[in-house]
Amino acid sequence: MTQMLALLLASAAVPAAPAHPLPVAATTTQAPSPLFAAEVERAKRDVDASIRAGVNVPVPKDPGGGLTHEQHKRNYRTIFEGGQLYRLTGEARYRDHVRALLLAYADLYPKLGPHPAASNQVPGRLFWQSLNDSVFLVNAVQGYAEIRDALPAADRQRIDDQVIRPMARFLSDGSPEVINRIHNHATWAAAGVGLSGYLLGDRDLVDKALLGLDKSGKAGFLRQLDLLFSPDGYYAEGPYYQRYALQPFVVFAAAIAANDPDRKIFDYRDGIVLKAIRTAIDVTHDGYFLPINDAMPDKSLRTEELYHAVAIGYGATKDPTFLSIANWQGRTVLTPAGQAMAADLAVGKAKPWPFGSRLLSDGPEGKNGALVLLRTKADPKGPLLVAKNSVQGMGHGHFDRLGWLYYDETGAVVTDYGAARFLNVEAKRGGRYLPENDSWASATIAHNTLVVDEQSQFAGNWKTGEKFGTRQIAASLDGPTRYSIGAIDSAYKDVRIRRALLLISVDGLSNPLALDILHGTGSGRHVYDLPLHFSGHIIDSDIMFDRELAERRVLGKANGYQHLWVDGEGTKAGKARLTWMQGSRFYSYHMAPPAGTRFFVAESGANDPDFNLRREPVLIQRVDGAAAATFVSLLEPHGAYDASAETVVASSARVTALEHRREKDIDLVLITLVDGRRIAIAVADDAAADATHSLTIDGRTLAWNGPVGRLDIAKTGAKK
Amino acid sequence: MTQMLALLLASAAVPAAPAHPLPVAATTTQAPSPLFAAEVERAKRDVDASIRAGVNVPVPKDPGGGLTHEQHKRNYRTIFEGGQLYRLTGEARYRDHVRALLLAYADLYPKLGPHPAASNQVPGRLFWQSLNDSVFLVNAVQGYAEIRDALPAADRQRIDDQVIRPMARFLSDGSPEVINRIHNHATWAAAGVGLSGYLLGDRDLVDKALLGLDKSGKAGFLRQLDLLFSPDGYYAEGPYYQRYALQPFVVFAAAIAANDPDRKIFDYRDGIVLKAIRTAIDVTHDGYFLPINDAMPDKSLRTEELYHAVAIGYGATKDPTFLSIANWQGRTVLTPAGQAMAADLAVGKAKPWPFGSRLLSDGPEGKNGALVLLRTKADPKGPLLVAKNSVQGMGHGHFDRLGWLYYDETGAVVTDYGAARFLNVEAKRGGRYLPENDSWASATIAHNTLVVDEQSQFAGNWKTGEKFGTRQIAASLDGPTRYSIGAIDSAYKDVRIRRALLLISVDGLSNPLALDILHGTGSGRHVYDLPLHFSGHIIDSDIMFDRELAERRVLGKANGYQHLWVDGEGTKAGKARLTWMQGSRFYSYHMAPPAGTRFFVAESGANDPDFNLRREPVLIQRVDGAAAATFVSLLEPHGAYDASAETVVASSARVTALEHRREKDIDLVLITLVDGRRIAIAVADDAAADATHSLTIDGRTLAWNGPVGRLDIAKTGAKK
């Protein structure tokens, strides 16, 4: 085995480690681990089945989910797994099957032109989009590397020259419009090209992968590391694509660390690769990625990308908290990195992942906003308030600046629709994004943020949105009153929006309250809509709704409004409330809206000719014909329903009043609980950390520094 | 401890066991078991918290879910658990707290009249319905029995005379309209009264409980055992109430076995109590009770009733398959029966419960129909076809004779709405049944059975329905072609309905096919609607639907139709198909309907002013203006979606054609698979087991005995 081959897929070495091969014996004599043993068994089942089925390398024809698409996906997995199994077992049948597959590709690949099912993406050769071709190459190189030395020279030459090199050429010089972008598709291409370069000993391919086709460093892997992640390791397109993009970043980084140790790739940009891995884990709830932007809500840490990332992250750091994630995953990768990590997990080295609040700055310099995660416990299922004050996130970004989400033990409570897509389901437009992804899922009304005049932010043009960040004004990640304050002036012409989202712990309440103070400030007359998308069954409301009981209209004509069935429209003087139930818990949403606010209960699913949309409820607060509007809302989780024991506690809200006043340049919110206690929350316009403020509330003085002050007031007349 | 007290709650003795007390020492020296230890810890936490909170016995005021309701529920649990803990630990604080609670009830109870929140149920004293008072007494007696001997005579006297005896009197002589019924409310009353009788040594109470108030045997516990269960142990009201009713049956039976061993109660009526326990376990899928009739779908074997039933069933039989149910439950009861069972579970005696197909005859003689369960594996989550050819089930029965359900690994696939109710949620009418339970949930259109002229069966009058059974014509519970054939002539005036439901295993298909052949035969002109309520997201259909995209109407005016929003109406010549996706699987519903059939896709939730209904999809096949109609439909589960690995297989159906012909007095159905194979299923009108039939299909002869024949035909022109 050549040094280069051995290094290619070595366990991610710490950057300072000397460049020597990791011999196979060193990994196979590690402590046996049930996790890794199960991977080996699983791979044997897969590959042995593939051996029995024989080589099947069809001429490409079908789009995502179709037969040839799925077969080529199976093939690259078989090549990857077969190669690893040959390394682990030395059994000839694995080598021979990988060889046979690759030789079949050597027959097929040079004859291929653009894929016949190409759509609006850059076409691949094996797949309808070149992205999948990159994924093929990243996997195939890793499998091939493990058998290459064991092949006759003629076979090696044929596979090198008719599969690996032409694929790498197609994805580099042959596709400048892909590899020279700053985009996850380019990272996959760079990883495929770079891994091929290391394997073939082709420095030209490696340098193009690292530095762009012209090797200037204006494109390529290093530039992608500079621009695609914020300094906190947050990926501009959001958690779903952070997950997706991670695999080529970590796999290629591990190969660079092994082959070009002097680059100290894990130290690059203050350790950005490791930050990206950690942040990917942090942007989950109960192991599932927050479905911000184009995202499937069923994606969790239990995915191939994260098996690689956790194994490589652990290899590079030996941080035992990675092991608890591997334990939750219940899976790892077949590589030496996976093997070494599983061995440490098996001997009990795991420690819990420290889930906590985080302010993840966005933009390459971290100056274009942030994704803020407010958590009150380290429990992965615990309360989580997400404030999306981020950049646009390119073509997969949604028009949801200043939006928010809320999760807790019952799952998603204040929800994001995610993407309108049935991944790989052929009957749903070949598994691609559906028309409703533009018309509904990315529209502002489909999110929990202010809509002005029934338009989406940036007039629904993501390229416009791409030019503007969001302002992350202030945040506090700890203590009983966590918060994030953000603002944006560019989303709508002439309307400034500022929002404070607070997560308030209260003695005696088992769950925190989520307070929302939102100002829309413009001139002239506008329609201001504040939607709340929630999950659960409506229990009751004190709003008098005129219900659409026997005939149902849609709310509007365009920008997502055409997809909303109206269930009812109503009004309420003073504070209003809607209560719903999800799982074992009740949620009351209290509102102190501007005078004249109308309320709509609606549901997604109208104007959906192909049944592409899920049907989910939304409550909308609407102010019509005002220059400015302030919405103050409070989400209160309460009570418990136990179906097994048939018990219910606290099915009614503990919050009895919610008041808002402007005092000087301060928003003062008073929350009254059923036991008479009150909590005063004051948010100053001046968010400077050193600014001092004071207010008088019922004769008591509240004085504080920074934007947010709080005063808990005992029951009036109470002795203590 | 007196003999009687000790016996009252003894582990269910085998009937022949001699009547001697089971000393406490004998149970506490059993092998320690984690399951029982956890119960003791849980009970200690509950009771210790109650001790700290102090005695709280409020004047009854609230309906279900309200404060006083929940407090009295907590109290009877505390009395039960406190008594058991005193037996197990001998610690005085448990005795003292139970005593204090019971003395507080001695102060309160004699002063109470009918409950102020009484509704249309018979009012209790402590609760809005007397049923809950019965449950209180059953629990309180069991707790009190454990401390009674340890109390000063004066306390004992007071509790006997001011709590136990007056409660027992109220529930016997004081409520003849309850205890003399043949109904689960009467069983709870009988159990409370009977347990009180054993405890107080009051033979009069015992005999009234066993034989009715006049002691003639025309009412009371034994008569309930005769009439409420079919010979197969199926409870007339369905699985949900079978579960609910079970606790008083098993607890009282165990007490009778201990105190009146000569009655051999576990042998009574060929072992009906044990049959009832076994059948209760069988009428579940994945541990959840089939939500037939008025039922909450979240009820599982993890309920107090089944903890008692499994412990007592195991005690009476030592059948180790009960232990696997206890293991799934993860809970047991604090009684000696629970302790003994948990000890055997801890030493590894459990064997899997033999879930299989069952024909559960219905009606006291087993002659009024059946609930048929067709299963293809013993896996509790495996495929399950349910044919509901049962009796009405009294006031909680739905109008769904000849209806069907289908479950598999993804959960409920062909669904039953269950009850329209939010159990114990005060804002939803105090947790009682909602108006939509009558207007929607019990209506025929809300079920998977034929609706004639938009009416419910028996004109929606359950008392009429109560007079008529269903005919269970034939069934086959094993082999590759399992089936049930049922008929009813009384559900609609002048229309006879006959339905064959078959579960067909096919080589090479991982899941069975469910075939449905339904004949509605009348005279004149009728509208025949066949609904299919399903769970999942619509993928596609070959029916051309006119969609209600921007305005939505309701399907009808009454009988449940007013609750259906129309999504679309369409037609299709020849075979029609609708495909949906649930979890990781696809389902195609193939239809060979009569010519001129129109198809509706609709959704529940219209005319629902209080948001009481869940919104669930339904497909309806409609024949309008015919004397008779035959609907032939086939449910095909297929394919797999793996969100984690991003793979999809077989998202399109394997069934390509479905044809139906009448040949003589036989229904012949031909199912063609994508690989060219065909399966011919023939169902003869003459269902006699010894009848012989034959048909010629493409030159081949199919000859069979009994109602159903099958011929698998290889691909035409295939060599083999």
Interface residues (C-beta under 8 A of the other chain):
Chain A: G65 E70 K73 M296 D298 K299 S300 R302 T303 E304 F422 L423 N424 V425 E426 A427 K428 G431 H537 I538 I539 D540 R547 L549 A550 E551 R552 R553 V554 Q562 W565 D567 T579 M581 E603 A606 N607 D608 P609 D610 F611 R614 R615 Y641 A643 S644 A645 E646 T647 V648 V649 S651 S652
Chain B: G65 E70 K73 M296 D298 K299 S300 R302 T303 E304 F422 L423 N424 V425 E426 A427 K428 G431 H537 I538 I539 D540 R547 L549 A550 E551 R552 R553 V554 Q562 W565 D567 T579 M581 E603 A606 N607 D608 P609 D610 F611 R614 R615 Y641 A643 S644 A645 E646 T647 V648 V649 S651 S652
